[in-house]
Structure formats: C-alpha cells, structure tokens
Amino acid sequence: MVKVCMVLLFAFLFWACEVDVQKELAYSAVVVEDIQGGSFECITEVLKEKDIVILGEAGHGDGKTFEVKANLIKYLIEKEGFNALAIEGAGFIDMQIKNSVIPVDSLLVFKYKKEWLPWWGYSKQTKLLIDFLKTHNTLKYIGLESYAHTELRDFLNKRLSEVEKNMQVLSKFDSVYSQLKGDNFKCTSMADLDFYQQQLDKIRNENDIVKTNGLLLQVVNNEGVNIDNQKYSDIIGGFEAENIYVNIRDRQMANNLIWYKKRNPKAKIIVWIANFHGAKNIGQIRYKEDIPDLYASFTLFNDYLVQEYGDKVYSMAFTSFKGGFGELLFSDAPPGMINTPNNSLESELGKKNFDFAFIDFESVRKKKPNWRNKIFNSTLLGYDNKPGKWLDVFDGIFYIRENEPEVAF
C-alpha cells in the first residue's frame, strides 16, 4: 500500500510540474494580432541573426498554417532579406533547373519549369504568396527531395557510356532505369537494384565530367539516394524499412540544403517542411507507449543543419488548439478534426483569449536553462499528444487557435 501511495505521489508531482511548465509557457506567449504581416516584428526580431529558418506544420493539410506561413515568408523576403526557399516535396534537380543553372550539356530538361508550383501552391490559403513569388525573380529555390520530375534517362546513359563500353551493361542499365521509373518498379529485384547502384558509382567515380562538376555530381548522388528510398519504402516496405527510409531521406534533404548553402554562403534560407523533419534531438520525445524509444533511432533533417550551422538555424513548429485539417487536393481522405487533450501545452494556450501567438523557446532556454529537461505534453507531431523535452526539440512555436483544411483556389 505504501508503495502504491508513493507511485501515485510521484505521478501527481510529475503532473503538477508538467502543468506548471505548460502554464508558464502559455503565459509567455506573444500575441500576433495581424497575420497579414503587421505583427510579425516579434518573430523577425528573433530571426535577425539567423541564416536558416525552418517553418513547420503539424500536418500537411493545415490550411490556416499555410496562410500564416505564406504571409510570414512574404514578410521575411520583403523585409528581412531572405533570398532562398527550400521546399519539402520539391526535387533538388528540378529546382536547380528552375533557378536557371545551366549544366554542362542540355540533357537535363525540367518540363514543368514554367508552370511548376510547390505542392502547397494549389491551395487558396497560399495564393497570395504564389502570386508574389511569380513576380519575385531573384528568389532562389532549393529542392530538398532526391526524386525528380526531370527526365534523367539520356543524361545517365550518356555519362555511363563514356566510362563503360560493354553494350550488355549499357542495355541492362537502361532497362533497369525504365523499370524503376515505371509502374512496375516494385517488381525490381534486389540484384537489379545493386546493379543499378554499381553503375551510378561508375558515373560518380570514373566520369571526369561528373567528378569535376559539383551540380552533376549532386544530381547523380540524389539519384542514388532516390533508389535507396524506393528500395526501403516501396519495394521492401514494412515498419522497420520505413524507419530506415526516414533516416536516408532526412540525411539527403539536409545534404541538398548544405550543398546549396556552401555554394551560396550569403544565402538566407526559409524552409517549408513538416514539424517532424524540423525537430532536433527527437529522441527526447516518447513515440507511443508500446514503442516509447522509437524516435531515438532517428537523425532528422534539422539535426544535420544544427551540426553544420549551430545557432544560425531556427526551427519554428506550428500547432493548433482546435479546428480541422486535411490534404483535400491530393488525398481522398476526409478532413480530420483536432481533438486537444486537457494535459497539453495546446490546451493551456486554448484557455487564452487570442487566435495567434508566438513562443520563443530559445529565449526560454537562455533564461531558464534547467527547463531543457522539463517534460510536458504537446501535440506538435501530427496532433498526437506526446510527452517529452519539447523545449530542446524546437526553437519556437507559432500557435493557431483554430485551424482549417486546405482549400483549392
């Protein structure tokens, strides 16, 4: 009986401590009155010395988050000198061609260059930003993904033929390429995948044109990673393979941004990406009760950026108290509803009488360094309430009282 009472007492003290942290953070929130840009000074003051600003989203169909991010990005470009936009869901190769980077030959053709829009660019909530970007010709784009809409067949065949004279090898390479890019790619054998990667290695390591051209080398590197992603996510499949895929994908997304930044050291980059990829030290968050330590196996996009650029990176997660969400443009799933539990940071924020607010976790860490180890609950990852040391995972959050699904314009 004494043991039970001690456990209950510990649980109560932990809960009380958790609530105190959440209340203090909610109390420290700075209200954002005008999401059209008139009240963003509280955010931009924090971002003045940053080179890379990550803007997340709890889910990929958060329409009100899209609207806020669209206005904030426009503001950062116009007022704060940010000059590059990195995008989850955009291919590295495609965006380099969109930037009018000319390769050593004309084999790289991005057929969507003129009419291309980011996947969120078809939403009514981002139309203002899209109209602005269409006229802002000096902005550069960074595609974070290893996959591409660009047709690489002729390019890869030509580069391989310059170092490989065996016609059977060349023919097989072209055949495997066709299968990997077609509807039956899941039927590709492991032996064929290994063969394909071996030929990419030849292009990387033996072709002087590729070895000495940073862009073309990165093109081939991305193709290799893309094949690995397909291997684990689509061909092998399953829970464990999906987790391997997450690590491979996040590492390459970071590599693509770092590649660009090294060649453009004065670049001030805004990143449009999910909260999950913008997290660092995510192992400090419990995944689920039955698999509490799963996140400890992940090294995510932002972990690599922080390793490279330190406090020049600022990751802002977005979260909401209530409302709806849904990828209505690219998914048949019905809209979801946000159901915030009482024991979360979002529930404390929901008690406040404001629609939008910003909390700078970075300044909280400086003022109260011991709070890094405080565990409290939040729904920052997909609106699923999780306990963890959230202050050490993100640098700040933007709070939206009521979200909404995206709407097509």
HELIX and SHEET records of a PDB file:
HELIX    1   1 VAL A    2  SER A   28  1                                  27    
HELIX    2   2 GLU A   41  LEU A   47  1                                   7    
HELIX    3   3 GLY A   63  GLU A   80  1                                  18    
HELIX    4   4 PHE A   92  LYS A   98  1                                   7    
HELIX    5   5 TRP A  119  TYR A  122  5                                   4    
HELIX    6   6 LYS A  124  THR A  126  5                                   3    
HELIX    7   7 LYS A  127  THR A  135  1                                   9    
HELIX    8   8 ARG A  153  SER A  161  1                                   9    
HELIX    9   9 MET A  167  LYS A  181  1                                  15    
HELIX   10  10 PHE A  185  CYS A  187  5                                   3    
HELIX   11  11 MET A  190  GLU A  206  1                                  17    
HELIX   12  12 ASP A  208  LYS A  211  1                                   4    
HELIX   13  13 GLY A  214  GLN A  230  1                                  17    
HELIX   14  14 LYS A  231  ILE A  236  3                                   6    
HELIX   15  15 PHE A  239  ARG A  263  1                                  25    
HELIX   16  16 ASN A  275  GLY A  278  1                                   4    
HELIX   17  17 ILE A  282  GLN A  284  5                                   3    
HELIX   18  18 LEU A  294  SER A  297  5                                   4    
HELIX   19  19 PHE A  301  TYR A  309  1                                   9    
HELIX   20  20 GLY A  310  LYS A  312  5                                   3    
HELIX   21  21 LEU A  345  GLY A  350  1                                   6    
HELIX   22  22 PHE A  361  LYS A  367  1                                   7    
HELIX   23  23 PRO A  369  ASN A  373  5                                   5    
HELIX   24  24 TRP A  390  ASP A  392  5                                   3    
SHEET    1   A 8 VAL A  30  VAL A  31  0                                        
SHEET    2   A 8 PHE A 356  ASP A 360 -1                                        
SHEET    3   A 8 GLY A 396  ASN A 403 -1                                        
SHEET    4   A 8 VAL A 313  PHE A 325  1                                        
SHEET    5   A 8 ILE A  52  LEU A  55  1                                        
SHEET    6   A 8 ILE A 269  TRP A 272  1                                        
SHEET    7   A 8 ALA A  84  GLY A  91  1                                        
SHEET    8   A 8 LYS A 140  GLU A 145  1                                        
SHEET    1   B 5 VAL A  30  VAL A  31  0                                        
SHEET    2   B 5 PHE A 356  ASP A 360 -1                                        
SHEET    3   B 5 GLY A 396  ASN A 403 -1                                        
SHEET    4   B 5 VAL A 313  PHE A 325  1                                        
SHEET    5   B 5 GLY A 336  MET A 337 -1                                        
SHEET    1   C 2 PHE A 376  SER A 378  0                                        
SHEET    2   C 2 LYS A 386  GLY A 388 -1                                        
END                                                                             
